[in-house]
Amino acid sequence: MLNDLEATAIAVPHLGPDQVATLNPGAAAARGNIAVVAPGTGLGVGFLFWTGERYQACASEAGHTSFAPRNPQ
């Protein structure tokens, strides 16, 4: 069995620049962590980290955390 966002994260290193969306422009860190966020009926979250040889995909339960604004800012 595989978490759905972990499965999605596995594909991320294989995507081309025209297949991803940048949410916060800036300089990417070489071999930096990669977040996968999938809002839908819930908030699916997965991530990848560099092992020194390849990216490793991981599942997350971050979608179960509170994400609501707490103040006007």
C-alpha positions as CSV (number, residue, x, y, z in Angstrom):
1,M,0.0,0.0,0.0
2,L,1.2,3.5,-0.8
3,N,-0.1,6.9,0.4
4,D,-1.6,8.8,-2.5
5,L,0.6,11.9,-2.0
6,E,3.7,9.7,-1.6
7,A,2.9,8.1,-4.9
8,T,2.4,11.6,-6.5
9,A,5.7,12.8,-5.0
10,I,7.6,9.9,-6.6
11,A,6.8,11.4,-10.0
12,V,7.9,15.0,-9.1
13,P,11.6,14.6,-10.0
14,H,10.6,13.4,-13.5
15,L,8.4,16.5,-14.3
16,G,9.6,19.2,-16.7
17,P,9.6,22.9,-15.9
18,D,6.4,23.3,-18.0
19,Q,4.6,20.7,-15.7
20,V,5.1,22.4,-12.3
21,A,3.8,25.7,-10.8
22,T,5.9,28.0,-8.7
23,L,4.1,29.4,-5.7
24,N,6.8,31.5,-4.3
25,P,9.5,32.6,-6.8
26,G,13.1,32.6,-5.6
27,A,16.4,30.7,-6.0
28,A,16.0,27.0,-5.6
29,A,18.5,25.2,-3.3
30,A,20.3,22.5,-5.2
31,R,19.0,19.1,-4.0
32,G,16.6,20.9,-1.6
33,N,13.5,19.5,-0.1
34,I,10.4,19.4,-2.4
35,A,6.8,19.8,-1.1
36,V,3.8,18.3,-2.8
37,V,0.5,19.9,-1.9
38,A,-2.9,18.7,-3.3
39,P,-5.9,20.6,-2.1
40,G,-9.1,18.7,-2.8
41,T,-11.7,17.2,-0.5
42,G,-8.9,17.4,2.1
43,L,-5.4,18.8,2.1
44,G,-3.0,16.1,0.8
45,V,0.7,16.8,1.6
46,G,3.8,14.8,0.7
47,F,7.4,15.7,0.4
48,L,10.8,14.6,-1.0
49,F,14.2,14.9,0.5
50,W,17.7,14.3,-1.0
51,T,19.4,11.1,0.3
52,G,22.8,11.9,-1.2
53,E,22.0,9.7,-4.2
54,R,18.3,10.4,-5.1
55,Y,15.1,11.9,-3.9
56,Q,13.1,9.9,-1.3
57,A,9.4,10.4,-1.3
58,C,7.5,10.4,2.1
59,A,3.9,10.5,3.1
60,S,2.7,13.1,5.6
61,E,-0.3,13.7,7.8
62,A,0.1,17.4,7.5
63,G,-3.4,17.6,6.0
64,H,-4.8,16.8,9.4
65,T,-3.3,20.0,11.0
66,S,-5.1,23.3,11.4
67,F,-4.5,25.6,8.5
68,A,-7.1,28.3,9.1
69,P,-6.1,31.9,9.5
70,R,-6.0,32.9,13.2
71,N,-6.0,36.7,12.7
72,P,-6.6,39.3,9.9
73,Q,-3.0,39.3,8.8
